[in-house]
Amino acid sequence: MRSSLLSNLLHATHSQVYQSFSYISKTLKKFEASFKNRYKLFFDPKVLGFLHIINSYKIKKLTNRFPLKNKQKSLENLHKSLQSNKK
Protein backbone atom coordinates (compact mmCIF):
# COMPACT_ATOMS: atom_id res chain seq x y z
CA MET A 1 0.00 0.00 0.00
CA ARG A 2 2.85 2.36 0.82
CA SER A 3 4.44 1.89 -2.59
CA SER A 4 1.15 2.61 -4.37
CA LEU A 5 0.67 5.76 -2.29
CA LEU A 6 4.20 6.84 -3.05
CA SER A 7 3.88 6.16 -6.76
CA ASN A 8 0.55 8.00 -6.82
CA LEU A 9 2.19 11.00 -5.17
CA LEU A 10 5.11 10.90 -7.58
CA HIS A 11 2.84 10.87 -10.62
CA ALA A 12 0.28 13.30 -9.22
CA THR A 13 -0.06 16.85 -10.39
CA HIS A 14 0.66 19.79 -8.13
CA SER A 15 -3.05 20.44 -7.52
CA GLN A 16 -3.71 16.79 -6.61
CA VAL A 17 -0.89 16.85 -4.08
CA TYR A 18 -2.18 20.15 -2.68
CA GLN A 19 -5.71 18.73 -2.38
CA SER A 20 -4.40 15.63 -0.60
CA PHE A 21 -2.41 17.65 1.91
CA SER A 22 -5.24 20.11 2.51
CA TYR A 23 -7.59 17.16 3.17
CA ILE A 24 -5.07 15.69 5.63
CA SER A 25 -4.67 19.09 7.30
CA LYS A 26 -8.45 19.54 7.68
CA THR A 27 -8.80 16.03 9.09
CA LEU A 28 -6.04 16.66 11.62
CA LYS A 29 -7.64 19.96 12.69
CA LYS A 30 -10.99 18.19 13.22
CA PHE A 31 -9.27 15.48 15.23
CA GLU A 32 -7.43 18.07 17.33
CA ALA A 33 -10.67 19.93 18.06
CA SER A 34 -12.51 16.76 19.09
CA PHE A 35 -9.54 15.66 21.19
CA LYS A 36 -9.42 19.01 22.98
CA ASN A 37 -13.17 18.90 23.62
CA ARG A 38 -12.95 15.38 24.98
CA TYR A 39 -9.96 16.08 27.21
CA LYS A 40 -10.68 19.72 28.14
CA LEU A 41 -9.49 19.19 31.69
CA PHE A 42 -5.97 18.33 30.55
CA PHE A 43 -5.72 21.53 28.52
CA ASP A 44 -6.76 23.72 31.44
CA PRO A 45 -3.75 25.95 32.28
CA LYS A 46 -4.19 25.33 36.01
CA VAL A 47 -4.06 21.56 35.53
CA LEU A 48 -1.09 21.82 33.16
CA GLY A 49 0.71 24.03 35.67
CA PHE A 50 0.03 21.55 38.45
CA LEU A 51 1.31 18.65 36.34
CA HIS A 52 4.42 20.68 35.48
CA ILE A 53 5.07 21.34 39.18
CA ILE A 54 4.73 17.64 39.99
CA ASN A 55 7.07 16.62 37.16
CA SER A 56 9.67 19.25 38.04
CA TYR A 57 9.50 18.12 41.68
CA LYS A 58 10.14 14.51 40.59
CA ILE A 59 13.07 15.60 38.42
CA LYS A 60 14.51 17.78 41.19
CA LYS A 61 14.14 14.93 43.66
CA LEU A 62 16.01 12.55 41.32
CA THR A 63 18.78 15.03 40.56
CA ASN A 64 19.26 15.78 44.26
CA ARG A 65 19.45 12.08 44.92
CA PHE A 66 22.00 11.55 42.16
CA PRO A 67 24.20 14.65 41.80
CA LEU A 68 25.51 15.23 38.29
CA LYS A 69 29.17 15.72 39.30
CA ASN A 70 30.06 12.44 37.69
CA LYS A 71 27.35 11.93 35.07
CA GLN A 72 28.22 8.36 34.13
CA LYS A 73 28.30 7.23 37.75
CA SER A 74 25.04 9.00 38.56
CA LEU A 75 23.36 7.37 35.54
CA GLU A 76 24.59 3.98 36.70
CA ASN A 77 23.25 4.69 40.20
CA LEU A 78 19.92 5.77 38.73
CA HIS A 79 19.77 2.59 36.65
CA LYS A 80 20.56 0.44 39.72
CA SER A 81 17.94 2.29 41.74
CA LEU A 82 15.30 1.76 39.07
CA GLN A 83 16.22 -1.93 38.83
CA SER A 84 15.94 -2.35 42.61
CA ASN A 85 12.56 -0.56 42.59
CA LYS A 86 11.25 -3.05 40.01
CA LYS A 87 12.07 -6.00 42.28
C-alpha positions as CSV (number, residue, x, y, z in Angstrom):
1,M,0.0,0.0,0.0
2,R,2.9,2.4,0.8
3,S,4.4,1.9,-2.6
4,S,1.1,2.6,-4.4
5,L,0.7,5.8,-2.3
6,L,4.2,6.8,-3.1
7,S,3.9,6.2,-6.8
8,N,0.5,8.0,-6.8
9,L,2.2,11.0,-5.2
10,L,5.1,10.9,-7.6
11,H,2.8,10.9,-10.6
12,A,0.3,13.3,-9.2
13,T,-0.1,16.8,-10.4
14,H,0.7,19.8,-8.1
15,S,-3.1,20.4,-7.5
16,Q,-3.7,16.8,-6.6
17,V,-0.9,16.8,-4.1
18,Y,-2.2,20.2,-2.7
19,Q,-5.7,18.7,-2.4
20,S,-4.4,15.6,-0.6
21,F,-2.4,17.7,1.9
22,S,-5.2,20.1,2.5
23,Y,-7.6,17.2,3.2
24,I,-5.1,15.7,5.6
25,S,-4.7,19.1,7.3
26,K,-8.4,19.5,7.7
27,T,-8.8,16.0,9.1
28,L,-6.0,16.7,11.6
29,K,-7.6,20.0,12.7
30,K,-11.0,18.2,13.2
31,F,-9.3,15.5,15.2
32,E,-7.4,18.1,17.3
33,A,-10.7,19.9,18.1
34,S,-12.5,16.8,19.1
35,F,-9.5,15.7,21.2
36,K,-9.4,19.0,23.0
37,N,-13.2,18.9,23.6
38,R,-13.0,15.4,25.0
39,Y,-10.0,16.1,27.2
40,K,-10.7,19.7,28.1
41,L,-9.5,19.2,31.7
42,F,-6.0,18.3,30.5
43,F,-5.7,21.5,28.5
44,D,-6.8,23.7,31.4
45,P,-3.7,25.9,32.3
46,K,-4.2,25.3,36.0
47,V,-4.1,21.6,35.5
48,L,-1.1,21.8,33.2
49,G,0.7,24.0,35.7
50,F,0.0,21.6,38.5
51,L,1.3,18.6,36.3
52,H,4.4,20.7,35.5
53,I,5.1,21.3,39.2
54,I,4.7,17.6,40.0
55,N,7.1,16.6,37.2
56,S,9.7,19.3,38.0
57,Y,9.5,18.1,41.7
58,K,10.1,14.5,40.6
59,I,13.1,15.6,38.4
60,K,14.5,17.8,41.2
61,K,14.1,14.9,43.7
62,L,16.0,12.6,41.3
63,T,18.8,15.0,40.6
64,N,19.3,15.8,44.3
65,R,19.5,12.1,44.9
66,F,22.0,11.5,42.2
67,P,24.2,14.7,41.8
68,L,25.5,15.2,38.3
69,K,29.2,15.7,39.3
70,N,30.1,12.4,37.7
71,K,27.3,11.9,35.1
72,Q,28.2,8.4,34.1
73,K,28.3,7.2,37.7
74,S,25.0,9.0,38.6
75,L,23.4,7.4,35.5
76,E,24.6,4.0,36.7
77,N,23.3,4.7,40.2
78,L,19.9,5.8,38.7
79,H,19.8,2.6,36.7
80,K,20.6,0.4,39.7
81,S,17.9,2.3,41.7
82,L,15.3,1.8,39.1
83,Q,16.2,-1.9,38.8
84,S,15.9,-2.3,42.6
85,N,12.6,-0.6,42.6
86,K,11.2,-3.0,40.0
87,K,12.1,-6.0,42.3
